[in-house]
């Protein structure tokens, strides 16, 4: 009886509240909406639109509530009423250990895998010096098509989605965490942290280290903390997988990491080997550029890489958050390989200083079918015009 009374009280309190999402000047897709949860509520909340459609609301331990709106047109607001459900909370987005690492899925479909064991490799001819863990592969489209590559035969040090630096200077020595075959440096996974599931989002945290090998003994130069979060998207105009990657990089010693001007490194996305060759991969930038030579060294809000799969065409758009350093993203589009890099040091040298973490955020939109510039623009608009929420009783 006491539980029933508490549930009725919670339901009544929530039902008396509404949230309103303010309009924005542009269409927005996969709009994440965050607000302070009503007092006493838990993760079992629901939000109902005026047309009766119900969206799940996930409440974190710190009281921050989150829901995702599939699409909201320019100039339109949205009001939703809050309510408690029957006490059951489905784990729609799940993170689970698998045979190749951590598997992150949404609505029963794998979105991505985070490799945690560097000794599990696809071929026996891979040199021990380039074995690594701590990257995303495979990344899958809604149809299940794989849109990333790993240990490709032409550049076996490429891995799905990965974030090491190439030309770097640490303690006066030139090092290289990207080209591990040089034996000057490496990036490896050190620990997996928090895992979480939910109706709206799930994910994991991990710690990687960039280690300088150019001196007399290995020294960790940079701590690279990853937070990966995937979302369940309801009401979208097109099926898509959506996930965020936030990297927080900080000095591992009292010495800075100097990053001279260079043309690649920092972030990489590698496609499958079946997309190799000048005509094997499809590129598209937010500026409408499809020619990879013309797109190389340009700057863009987002960049798409795709190609032929069992689903027809599948691919990934990488969206930069507007508050990223040196945004819009300076690009390296490779002329022959299915690969691109986002490279702030293309615009000049910079450094990561002790006590000053360097944070970068990306959103990934993975789709089947022809690349949809309007959809990618609408998804990026959700980053440029985040939801402004008012709560009323």
Order of alpha helices (4+ residues) and beta strands (2+ residues): alpha-beta-beta-beta-beta-beta-beta-beta-beta-beta-beta-beta-beta-beta-beta-beta-beta-beta-beta-beta-beta-alpha-beta-beta-beta-beta-beta-beta-beta-alpha-beta
